[in-house]
């Protein structure tokens, strides 16, 4: 078999440059695609494991699983091939570091942890919608890149319900039901709960190093210990909901993404002190999850924002693509919080005065022309607003309030804004104006819900 060394050409187009990672079963190389002129990542079985037919199947299974997913938080697969006795994948190259390496330097700030959890949950929600379970969600499989999180290594992903036979995954992140081989999509949410605890505290909630440790925890569940660090109450509650021993009592990945987005967008820089799990959460209820299994009933009226969200009640599941009233409650509530922030701070530029909410418009009405943002606007303020913009867009995408092609166009525009922030910012006014125009065009074409469009435009008004 040919040795994987720098300069090796695969499929007459992918040239290996350097090895950037290796594990017990595989190694990852940075390579150059000579046909399209772009960097790629090549993941191949190591020579010591390439003779195992089960691992060959794992590589092919990963290729097929990821090929079904089109999501900004999933590293895309470009090709599958075999050279000699070694199968390999050609993947999107995602520069950065994995979360495991980042955690070696200590915990993440709570807002950053919520943002990472949101993006991981969004990727899992897309996979679950297509009947794919990851089954090995852990920090080493979460890549932190300049453009956001990339979830890696779907090599042991499974389709449909269990049982699957042998144990899969990593003991420290295994849900109790994985021990019986009957796990479903909630097992990924449990693993994400473990990861979230590590991001907040720098350690897992319980010491689990072997499958025997995992069995002990499954037979005698232990309460989640107090975080011992400042964090919003709602984030603490979300963590405990993900770690419920009963999979039926955990939120779905789409719900985790929606609530984590709202938490990350909370105003202020000082976290609230951690309190017990019975405290009220100042947030709207999470949107229902996809994949309906229960009869349809009209959604309940949205409770006041001071009500307690009961995560222990079974959730009703709906299919992705239907616009959910509860989603409206969530994003409108987030917009209201942002409006209050503007009123208190006098706007992002520090001026005095009262912030006015955007005027309501009819579905067919065009937004009035607005003043372009000043190029001297504080970049930190603009970046913060753009981050909130992305939170709302991601949640709208999950709830079916924006078509996939429209979401992609908006993300491209947002990427242009971020690139300009990294430069001198002279073209920032035009790019923000283009983004506002694109929002209105997509809303007029019926590709973006009108209420969501108004919320996104209201966010851009904060930097006008």
SULHUMO-V129406 format. One record per helix or strand of 3 or more residues. SS is the DSSP state (H for helix, E for strand). FROM is the first residue (numbers start at 1). TO is the last residue. If there is no record, write none. Layout:
BEGIN
{{SS FROM TO} {SS FROM TO}}
END
This chain:
BEGIN
{{E 14 22} {E 26 33} {E 38 45} {H 53 67} {E 77 83} {E 86 92} {H 99 103} {H 110 129} {H 139 141} {E 142 145} {E 148 151} {H 171 173} {H 176 180} {H 186 201} {H 211 219} {H 233 242} {H 247 249} {H 253 264} {H 325 345} {H 379 399} {H 404 422} {H 428 444} {H 450 461}}
END
